Amino acid sequence: MKIAVTGKGGVGKTTLASALAVILSENYKVYAIDADPDMNLLGSLGIHQPVTPISKMKGLIKERTGAEPGSSFGDVFKINPTISDLPESLSTNYDSDGKLKILVMGTVDKGGDGCVCPASVMLKAILRNLIIKKNEMVILDMEAGIEHLGRRTAEAVDVMIIVAEPGLKSLETASRIKKLATDIGIQNVVAVINKVSSSMEEKFVAEKLGQMGVDVLGSIPRDEIVVQADMEGRPLVDYPNSVALQSISKIAENLLKNGPSN
């Protein structure tokens, strides 16, 4: 199963993505991909060692594409570089078993949505390999723009989860993501409601999402343990009494029941 997690900044998508990755790795081999420019996924998993994002690996990018990162549009470089060995070799292991591997993609400094440059080509090739060719579970912690995903890659994502919290700004972002996801071919777009303090809040957000045509996969209550885990630099799974973690475990069960098993 290939899962992309996105949403407005600060809604808790990295918390959800990291917890899902650990929970699912109990029974599957999982790649957790940090595709957000803020690059917080490793820290959310309790890993605080410095890691160079792939987008900043100038020597590797030149070796595989034939051009320096930051090369101009007119320069010649490979648009289909060989990268099949990179997900394994560039990943950071969450534990000694290697069942959960983390890749930090980074971001491309040059260009916008239409950027065609060596670093952009490299990142998209790695994502395409992970999403289309590999059998492992893949969880992508995305930014709201989901710009790393090209059309062909996006079509292979099994589910996109929009994380929304009570508030109109979060819902406006959810609406934009839903439209963009539909435009690039993602068929299954669902939502998780986070930081819920009351049934009234949950009902309000669920109704707004329903008007967008987005089903709710589950909800996560507001939980001070999430804040504690962040302050202590530890993964949420280290806190079994967390009501947020218990809700995410149920969301993982729903994903497995309603999606492909690979």
C-alpha positions in Angstrom: 0.0 0.0 0.0 1.2 3.5 -0.9 0.0 6.2 1.4 0.5 10.0 1.0 -0.2 12.2 4.1 -0.7 15.9 3.6 -2.5 18.9 5.0 -1.9 22.5 6.2 1.2 23.2 8.2 0.8 22.5 11.9 -2.2 20.2 11.6 -0.2 17.1 12.8 0.4 15.3 9.5 4.0 14.4 10.5 2.8 13.0 13.8 0.2 10.9 12.0 2.7 9.7 9.3 5.4 8.7 11.8 3.0 6.9 14.1 1.4 5.0 11.2 4.9 4.1 9.9 5.9 2.5 13.2 2.5 0.8 13.7 2.5 -0.7 10.2 6.2 -1.8 10.4 5.2 -4.3 13.1 3.8 -6.5 10.3 5.2 -5.0 7.1 8.4 -3.6 5.7 7.8 0.1 5.5 9.5 3.1 3.8 8.7 6.4 5.4 9.5 9.3 3.1 10.0 12.8 4.3 8.9 14.9 1.3 8.1 18.0 3.3 10.6 20.9 3.0 10.4 21.3 6.8 11.9 17.8 7.1 10.6 16.8 10.6 9.9 13.2 10.1 13.1 11.8 11.6 12.7 14.0 14.7 9.1 12.8 15.1 10.5 9.2 15.1 13.0 10.1 17.8 16.0 10.2 15.5 18.1 13.3 15.9 21.3 12.6 14.1 22.0 14.9 11.2 21.0 13.5 7.8 21.8 15.1 4.4 18.6 15.4 2.3 18.9 13.7 -1.1 18.2 16.9 -2.9 21.5 18.3 -1.4 23.7 15.3 -2.4 25.4 17.1 -5.2 27.9 14.4 -6.0 25.4 11.7 -6.2 23.0 13.8 -8.3 25.8 14.6 -10.8 26.8 10.9 -10.9 23.3 9.6 -11.7 22.0 12.5 -13.9 25.2 13.7 -15.5 24.7 17.3 -14.4 25.3 19.5 -11.4 22.3 20.4 -9.2 21.2 23.9 -10.1 22.1 23.4 -13.8 20.2 25.6 -16.2 17.2 24.3 -18.2 19.3 24.0 -21.4 21.9 21.7 -19.9 21.8 18.1 -20.9 21.1 15.5 -18.2 19.5 12.1 -17.8 15.7 12.4 -17.2 15.6 8.7 -16.2 18.6 8.1 -14.0 19.4 4.7 -12.5 18.3 4.9 -8.9 16.9 1.4 -8.0 19.7 0.9 -5.4 19.2 4.3 -3.7 16.1 3.7 -1.5 18.0 1.0 0.4 21.4 2.6 0.5 20.3 6.1 1.4 17.7 5.2 4.1 18.0 5.5 7.8 16.9 2.5 9.9 14.4 3.2 12.6 15.4 0.0 14.4 17.9 -2.9 14.2 15.5 -5.1 12.2 15.4 -2.6 9.3 11.6 -3.1 8.9 11.1 0.7 8.9 13.4 2.8 6.7 13.3 6.6 6.5 14.3 8.6 3.4 14.7 12.4 3.6 14.0 13.9 0.2 14.6 17.6 0.8 13.4 20.3 -1.6 14.6 21.9 -4.8 15.6 25.5 -4.4 15.3 26.4 -8.1 12.2 26.6 -10.1 8.5 26.1 -9.4 6.0 23.4 -10.2 7.4 23.0 -13.7 11.0 22.8 -12.6 13.0 20.3 -14.8 16.4 20.2 -13.2 18.8 17.4 -12.1 17.7 17.4 -8.4 14.0 17.5 -9.3 14.5 14.6 -11.7 16.3 12.6 -9.1 13.7 13.0 -6.4 10.9 12.1 -8.7 12.7 9.1 -10.0 13.2 7.8 -6.5 9.6 8.4 -5.6 8.5 6.7 -8.8 10.6 3.7 -8.0 9.3 3.4 -4.4 5.6 3.9 -5.3 5.4 2.0 -8.6 8.0 -0.7 -8.4 8.6 -1.6 -4.8 6.3 -4.0 -2.9 6.9 -2.5 0.5 4.5 -0.2 2.3 5.3 3.4 1.6 4.2 6.4 3.7 4.9 9.9 2.3 4.9 12.9 4.6 4.0 15.5 2.1 3.6 19.3 2.0 0.3 20.7 1.0 1.4 21.3 -2.6 2.3 17.7 -3.1 4.7 19.0 -5.8 7.0 16.0 -5.6 4.4 13.8 -7.2 4.1 13.8 -11.0 1.0 12.5 -12.7 2.2 9.0 -13.4 3.5 8.6 -9.9 0.4 10.0 -8.3 -1.8 7.6 -10.1 -0.1 4.7 -8.2 -0.8 6.2 -4.8 -3.4 4.0 -3.1 -4.7 6.6 -0.8 -4.1 10.2 0.1 -4.9 11.2 3.6 -5.7 14.9 4.2 -5.1 15.8 7.9 -7.6 18.5 8.9 -8.2 20.2 12.2 -11.1 22.3 13.4 -10.8 25.6 11.7 -11.6 27.2 8.3 -8.0 27.7 7.3 -7.3 24.0 7.6 -10.5 23.2 5.7 -9.6 25.6 2.9 -6.3 23.9 2.5 -8.1 20.5 2.4 -10.3 21.7 -0.4 -7.3 22.8 -2.5 -5.5 19.5 -1.8 -8.6 17.5 -2.8 -8.8 19.4 -6.2 -5.1 19.1 -6.9 -5.1 15.4 -6.0 -8.1 14.8 -8.3 -6.4 16.7 -11.1 -3.3 14.6 -11.0 -5.1 11.3 -10.8 -5.3 10.2 -7.2 -8.6 8.3 -6.9 -8.8 7.6 -3.2 -8.7 10.8 -1.1 -9.8 10.6 2.5 -9.3 12.7 5.7 -8.3 12.3 9.3 -9.6 14.9 11.7 -6.9 15.8 14.3 -6.9 17.8 17.5 -10.6 17.2 18.2 -11.8 18.6 21.6 -15.5 17.9 21.3 -18.1 16.0 19.3 -19.3 19.4 18.0 -15.9 20.1 16.4 -15.7 16.6 14.9 -19.2 17.0 13.4 -18.4 20.4 12.0 -15.2 19.3 10.2 -16.8 16.0 9.0 -19.7 17.9 7.4 -17.4 20.3 5.7 -15.2 17.5 4.4 -18.3 15.6 3.2 -19.3 18.6 1.1 -16.0 18.3 -0.6 -16.6 14.7 -1.3 -13.9 13.5 1.2 -14.7 10.6 3.5 -13.4 10.6 7.1 -11.1 7.7 7.9 -11.0 8.5 11.6 -10.4 11.2 14.1 -7.7 11.9 16.7 -8.5 13.7 20.0 -6.5 16.5 21.3 -3.8 14.9 23.5 -1.2 16.6 25.7 1.0 13.5 25.4 1.6 14.5 21.8 3.1 17.8 23.0 5.1 15.9 25.7 6.5 13.5 23.1 7.6 16.5 20.9 9.3 18.2 23.9 11.1 15.1 24.9 12.1 14.2 21.3 10.6 10.8 21.4 8.2 9.0 19.0 4.5 8.9 20.0 4.6 5.1 20.1 6.8 5.3 23.3 3.6 6.5 25.1 1.1 3.6 25.0 -1.4 5.5 27.2 -1.7 8.2 24.6 -5.3 8.5 23.4 -4.0 10.0 20.1 -1.8 6.9 19.6 -4.8 4.6 20.3 -6.8 6.5 17.7 -4.0 6.3 15.1 -3.8 2.5 15.7 -7.5 2.3 14.8 -6.9 4.4 11.7 -4.1 2.0 10.7 -6.6 -0.9 11.0 -9.1 0.9 8.8 -6.4 1.5 6.2 -5.6 -2.2 6.1 -9.2 -3.2 5.9 -10.1 -0.9 3.0 -6.9 -0.8 0.9 -4.5 -3.1 -0.9 -2.3 -5.3 1.3 1.0 -4.6 -0.4 
